[in-house]
Amino acid sequence: MVAQNTDPTGEKAPPTNPAGRVITASLVGTSIEFYDFYVYATAAVLVFPQLFFPAGDPTAATLQSLATFAIAFVARPVGSALFGHFGDRIGRKATLVASLLTMGISTVAIGLLPTHAQIGVFAPLLLAVFRFGQGLGLGGEWGGAALLATENAPRAKRALFGTFPQLGAPIGFFLANGVFLLLSEAMSDDAFLSWGWRVPFLLSAVLIVVGLWVRLSLHETPAFAKVVASGSRAKAPVTEVFRTATPALVLGTFIMLATYVLFYLMTVFSMSYGTSPEGLGYERSEFLALLLVGVVFFGLTVPVAGVLADRFGRRPTLIVTTSAILLFGLVLGPLFGAGSVPAVLAFLIIGLALMGFTFGPMGAVLPELFPTNVRYSGASISYNLASLLGASVAPYIATWLADSFGLAWVGGYLAIAAAITLVALVISRETRDTSLDEIGTAAKS
């Protein structure tokens, strides 16, 4: 049954979504989207340098592959503007369905691509096109999923509800890398490079059907329904959010910066360096297994962070966590560089646990910076501008720093990103006790 409420004026309020349905839809959808995204990230390190780029210097091929990896982060702000416009104009539900289809079709297409040996230079070009499509879809996905959770949440539990779309990241990453690990163990290297790597991409077709089924059963969020009823939808949401909430966009972007740099150092860079003969020289399956252990701690700390953010506030929780990330950056080089299994496992567990603590509250923090009529656009643009500044270049910069100067410089890069985020957190204001209907900008009054 759909819950019906009555507002203080006596009029029937818009239908609300049951909590279980909201949690399932936000969690399943982002899990699928992040699965698609991380399948590419894993393949960019393990497969694409050998199959989609000319033979030669292995380091150069890896850097070229990571460059195509970064293309999606250029696409994500474009996707956030495109899907944000429709999310604020026609609603969260329809836009989330469209973003899921865009992401899923691009992922399946990558799994069907011919290699460089078959079509030459067109192989990396097509890879780049569909990678752009992945970024476009994910650019619209996260903001809608976060709003789906927070705009349906009780005020006292907004951060906790906001962690459910965030859990899609560790779940999607675990599924993506788990599939790669199983395939690596079940077949020879030749078979894996010949056709096995395509399986994780093609499996996305099944996941898309599941995601669509869940999301099509939803009603529009009550917050957006009120905007429609009041006739206060923005005609040009992207223009409006830049005109009225520029400080919130800037703060949101830099509040997310350390989160992105940390995650892509802990996943893409660590796997590249950990499995490279010039790095730690681990076998692919061995390092994937260690990484999956770390991702479990990522998943466990995400909801804990939501509870802490509801109990103590968003700013205190994130200031403590970001300070810990800065300190972690200072010990990254010696810890990861030690190379032993205990040291590498400790590095992955600590780093990915910190990732959960910083990523968990973001599902509430960014939406709480913006008014309802531009919230989809504002939260999405901030989230994806941070991805462009942090995630897109992090594996490339880290690989170059490690190769040129050593791992300690990679840790310094993370520490600088954390320091920038700390400044943004200090000048932002607390939004825990503010109604979503009252939220305007993030700047201190």
C-alpha positions in Angstrom: 0.0 0.0 0.0 1.1 3.6 -0.7 1.1 5.8 2.3 -1.1 8.9 2.1 -0.5 11.8 4.5 -2.5 15.0 5.1 -0.7 18.3 5.3 -1.5 21.0 8.0 -3.9 22.7 5.6 -6.1 19.6 5.4 -5.2 18.8 1.8 -4.0 15.3 0.8 -0.2 15.2 0.6 1.6 13.4 -2.2 2.1 9.7 -1.8 5.2 8.6 0.0 7.5 5.7 -0.7 7.8 3.0 2.0 11.2 3.1 3.6 12.1 -0.4 2.5 11.4 0.5 -1.2 13.4 3.7 -0.9 16.4 1.9 0.6 16.2 -0.9 -2.0 15.9 1.4 -5.0 18.7 3.7 -4.0 21.0 0.9 -3.0 20.4 -1.4 -6.0 20.6 1.4 -8.5 23.9 2.8 -7.3 25.3 -0.7 -6.8 24.7 -1.4 -10.5 26.0 2.0 -11.7 29.2 1.7 -9.6 29.6 -2.0 -10.7 29.6 -0.7 -14.3 32.0 2.0 -13.5 34.5 -0.1 -11.6 34.5 -2.9 -14.1 36.1 -0.4 -16.4 38.5 0.8 -13.7 39.7 -2.8 -13.1 40.0 -3.6 -16.8 41.9 -0.3 -17.4 44.7 -1.7 -15.2 44.5 -5.4 -16.0 43.4 -5.7 -19.6 43.1 -2.6 -21.7 46.8 -1.7 -21.8 47.4 -5.0 -23.6 44.4 -5.2 -25.9 43.5 -1.6 -26.9 46.8 0.2 -27.3 49.8 -0.5 -29.5 52.5 -2.8 -28.1 55.5 -1.1 -26.7 56.4 0.4 -23.4 54.1 -1.2 -20.7 54.2 2.0 -18.5 53.1 4.1 -21.5 50.3 1.7 -22.3 49.1 1.8 -18.7 49.2 5.6 -18.7 47.2 5.7 -22.0 44.6 3.3 -20.5 44.3 5.5 -17.4 43.8 8.5 -19.7 40.7 6.8 -21.2 39.7 6.0 -17.6 39.8 9.7 -16.9 37.5 10.6 -19.9 34.4 9.5 -17.8 35.3 12.1 -15.3 35.2 14.8 -17.9 31.8 13.4 -19.0 30.4 13.3 -15.4 29.9 17.1 -15.0 28.2 17.2 -18.4 25.9 14.3 -17.2 25.2 16.1 -14.0 24.1 19.2 -15.8 22.0 17.3 -18.4 20.3 14.9 -16.0 20.2 17.5 -13.3 18.1 19.7 -15.6 15.6 17.0 -16.1 15.7 15.8 -12.5 14.7 19.3 -11.4 12.2 19.8 -14.2 10.4 16.5 -14.7 11.3 14.6 -11.5 13.8 12.3 -9.8 12.2 9.0 -10.9 12.2 9.3 -14.7 15.7 10.8 -14.7 17.1 8.0 -12.6 15.7 5.5 -15.1 17.3 7.4 -18.0 20.7 7.6 -16.3 20.7 3.9 -15.5 20.0 3.0 -19.2 22.8 5.4 -20.4 25.3 3.8 -18.1 24.3 0.2 -18.7 24.2 0.4 -22.5 27.6 2.0 -22.6 29.0 -0.8 -20.4 27.6 -3.6 -22.5 28.9 -1.9 -25.6 32.5 -1.9 -24.2 32.1 -5.7 -23.6 31.4 -6.1 -27.4 34.3 -4.0 -28.7 36.9 -5.4 -31.1 40.5 -4.9 -30.0 43.5 -3.0 -31.4 44.7 -6.1 -33.1 41.4 -6.3 -35.0 40.5 -2.7 -36.0 43.7 -0.7 -35.1 43.3 2.9 -33.8 39.5 2.7 -33.9 39.6 0.4 -30.9 40.8 3.0 -28.4 38.6 5.6 -30.0 35.5 3.6 -29.5 36.6 2.7 -26.0 36.9 6.4 -25.3 33.4 7.1 -26.7 31.7 4.4 -24.6 33.7 5.4 -21.6 32.3 8.9 -22.1 28.8 7.4 -22.1 29.5 5.6 -18.8 30.6 9.0 -17.2 27.5 10.7 -18.7 25.2 8.1 -17.0 26.9 8.2 -13.7 27.0 12.0 -13.7 23.2 11.9 -13.4 22.9 8.8 -11.3 24.4 9.7 -8.0 22.5 13.0 -7.4 19.1 11.4 -8.1 19.8 8.4 -5.9 21.0 10.6 -3.0 17.9 12.8 -3.3 15.7 9.7 -3.5 17.0 8.7 -0.1 17.3 12.0 1.7 14.0 13.5 0.4 12.1 10.5 1.7 14.0 10.4 5.0 12.9 11.5 8.5 15.0 14.6 9.4 16.7 12.9 12.3 17.9 10.0 10.0 18.7 11.9 6.8 22.4 11.0 7.0 21.7 7.4 7.7 19.3 7.2 4.8 21.8 9.0 2.7 24.3 6.2 3.2 22.3 3.7 1.3 23.2 5.1 -2.2 26.7 5.4 -0.8 26.8 1.7 -0.1 26.5 1.1 -3.8 30.1 2.1 -4.2 31.7 -0.7 -2.0 29.0 -3.2 -3.2 29.6 -2.4 -6.9 33.3 -2.4 -6.4 33.2 -5.8 -4.6 31.0 -7.3 -7.3 33.1 -6.0 -10.2 36.4 -7.1 -8.7 35.0 -10.3 -7.4 33.9 -11.3 -10.9 37.3 -10.5 -12.3 38.9 -12.5 -9.5 36.7 -15.5 -10.2 37.4 -15.4 -13.9 41.1 -15.1 -13.3 41.1 -18.2 -11.2 38.7 -20.2 -13.5 40.6 -19.7 -16.8 44.0 -19.3 -18.2 45.6 -15.9 -18.8 45.2 -16.5 -22.6 41.5 -17.3 -22.3 41.0 -14.3 -20.0 42.6 -11.9 -22.4 40.9 -13.5 -25.4 37.3 -13.3 -24.2 37.0 -13.7 -20.4 37.4 -10.0 -19.7 34.2 -9.3 -21.6 32.0 -11.3 -19.2 31.8 -8.6 -16.4 30.8 -6.0 -19.0 28.1 -8.2 -20.6 26.7 -9.2 -17.1 25.6 -5.5 -16.8 22.6 -6.3 -19.1 21.1 -8.5 -16.4 21.7 -6.0 -13.7 20.1 -3.2 -15.7 16.8 -5.2 -15.9 16.8 -5.6 -12.1 17.5 -1.9 -11.6 14.8 -0.8 -13.9 12.2 -3.1 -12.3 13.0 -1.6 -8.8 13.0 2.0 -9.9 9.9 2.0 -12.0 7.9 0.9 -8.9 8.7 4.2 -7.1 6.6 7.4 -6.6 8.1 10.9 -6.9 9.8 12.2 -3.7 7.5 14.3 -1.5 9.9 17.3 -1.6 9.8 17.5 -5.4 6.0 16.9 -5.5 5.6 20.0 -3.3 7.7 22.0 -5.7 5.5 20.9 -8.6 2.3 21.7 -6.6 3.6 25.2 -5.7 4.7 26.0 -9.3 8.2 26.8 -8.1 10.2 24.6 -10.5 13.2 26.4 -12.0 13.0 26.9 -15.7 16.7 26.5 -16.2 17.9 24.7 -13.1 21.6 24.7 -14.0 21.7 28.4 -14.7 19.6 29.0 -11.5 22.0 27.0 -9.3 25.0 28.9 -10.5 23.2 32.2 -10.1 21.8 31.6 -6.6 24.0 29.0 -5.0 27.6 29.4 -6.3 29.1 29.3 -2.8 27.3 26.0 -2.2 28.7 24.6 -5.4 32.2 25.6 -4.6 32.1 24.3 -1.0 30.4 21.0 -2.1 33.1 20.4 -4.7 36.0 20.9 -2.3 34.2 19.0 0.5 34.2 16.0 -1.8 37.8 16.4 -3.1 39.7 14.3 -0.5 37.1 11.6 -0.8 37.7 11.2 -4.5 41.5 11.3 -4.3 41.6 8.8 -1.5 39.3 6.3 -3.2 41.1 6.2 -6.6 44.5 6.0 -4.9 43.2 3.1 -2.8 41.7 1.2 -5.8 42.9 2.0 -9.3 46.4 3.3 -8.3 47.1 0.6 -5.6 46.1 -2.2 -8.0 48.2 -0.8 -10.8 51.3 -0.3 -8.6 50.7 -3.4 -6.6 50.6 -5.7 -9.7 53.3 -3.9 -11.7 56.7 -5.5 -12.0 58.1 -2.0 -11.4 56.0 -1.7 -8.3 55.3 -4.4 -5.7 55.0 -7.3 -8.3 52.0 -9.1 -6.8 50.0 -11.6 -8.9 46.8 -10.1 -10.2 44.5 -12.5 -8.3 46.5 -12.2 -5.0 46.2 -8.4 -5.0 42.6 -8.5 -6.0 41.9 -10.7 -3.0 43.7 -8.3 -0.6 41.8 -5.4 -2.1 38.4 -7.1 -1.6 39.2 -7.5 2.1 39.8 -3.7 2.3 36.5 -3.0 0.5 34.6 -5.0 3.1 35.8 -2.4 5.7 34.8 0.4 3.3 31.3 -1.1 3.3 31.1 -1.5 7.0 32.1 2.0 7.9 29.7 3.8 5.5 26.6 3.3 7.6 28.6 3.9 10.8 29.5 7.3 9.4 25.8 8.0 8.7 24.9 7.3 12.3 27.7 9.5 13.6 26.7 12.3 11.2 23.1 12.2 12.5 24.3 12.0 16.1 27.1 14.6 16.2 26.6 16.6 13.0 28.0 16.5 9.5 30.9 18.9 10.0 32.4 17.4 13.1 32.3 13.9 11.7 33.9 14.9 8.4 36.5 17.2 10.0 37.8 14.4 12.2 37.8 11.9 9.3 39.5 14.3 6.9 42.2 15.0 9.5 42.8 11.3 9.7 43.0 11.1 5.9 45.7 13.8 6.0 47.7 11.8 8.6 47.2 8.6 6.5 48.7 10.4 3.5 51.9 11.1 5.5 52.4 7.3 6.2 51.1 6.0 2.9 54.6 5.7 1.3 56.3 3.7 4.1 53.2 1.5 4.7 52.4 0.6 1.1 56.0 0.6 0.0 56.9 -2.0 2.6 55.4 -4.5 0.2 54.7 -7.4 2.7 51.3 -8.9 2.8 50.5 -7.6 6.4 51.7 -4.1 5.5 49.7 -4.0 2.2 46.6 -5.4 3.9 46.9 -2.8 6.7 47.3 -0.1 4.1 44.1 -1.2 2.2 42.0 -1.7 5.4 42.9 1.6 7.0 42.6 3.6 3.7 39.3 2.1 2.7 37.8 2.3 6.2 38.6 6.0 6.1 37.0 6.1 2.7 33.8 4.8 4.2 33.8 7.4 7.0 34.3 10.3 4.5 32.0 8.9 1.8 29.1 7.8 4.0 27.8 11.3 5.0 28.1 12.8 1.5 24.7 11.4 0.5 23.2 13.9 3.0 25.8 16.6 3.0 25.6 17.6 -0.7 21.8 17.6 -1.1 21.5 19.6 2.1 23.5 22.5 0.5 20.8 23.3 -2.1 17.1 24.3 -2.2 14.7 21.7 -3.6 14.0 23.3 -7.0 17.7 23.1 -7.9 18.9 20.3 -5.6 19.3 17.6 -8.2 21.5 19.9 -10.3 23.4 21.4 -7.4 24.3 18.2 -5.7 25.2 16.4 -8.9 27.4 19.2 -10.2 29.3 19.5 -7.0 29.8 15.8 -6.8 31.0 15.5 -10.3 33.2 18.6 -10.4 35.0 17.0 -7.5 35.3 13.8 -9.5 36.9 15.9 -12.3 39.4 17.6 -10.0 40.1 14.6 -7.8 39.3 11.2 -9.2 39.9 11.7 -12.9 43.6 12.6 -12.5 44.4 10.8 -9.3 45.6 7.5 -10.8 47.6 9.3 -13.5 49.2 11.7 -11.1 49.9 9.0 -8.6 51.5 6.7 -11.2 53.7 9.5 -12.4 54.7 10.6 -8.9 55.5 7.1 -7.8 57.5 6.4 -11.0 59.4 9.7 -10.8 59.8 10.5 -7.1 58.6 7.6 -5.0 55.5 6.6 -3.0 56.0 9.3 -0.3 55.1 11.9 -2.9 51.8 10.0 -3.6 51.0 10.3 0.1 51.8 14.0 0.0 49.4 14.5 -2.9 46.6 12.9 -0.7 47.6 15.1 2.3 47.3 18.2 0.2 43.8 17.2 -1.1 42.7 16.5 2.5 44.0 19.9 3.6 41.9 21.6 0.9 38.8 19.7 2.0 39.4 20.7 5.7 39.3 24.3 4.7 36.0 23.8 2.9 34.6 22.0 5.9 35.6 24.7 8.3 33.9 27.5 6.4 30.7 25.5 5.7 27.8 25.4 8.1 26.1 22.6 9.9 22.9 21.4 8.2 21.9 18.4 10.4 18.9 20.2 12.1 17.7 22.1 9.1 14.6 21.1 7.2 15.2 20.4 3.5 12.4 23.0 2.7 14.4 25.7 4.6 17.8 25.1 3.0 19.2 27.8 0.8 22.9 28.0 0.6 25.8 26.4 2.4 27.7 29.6 3.3 27.8 30.8 6.9 25.5 33.7 7.6 
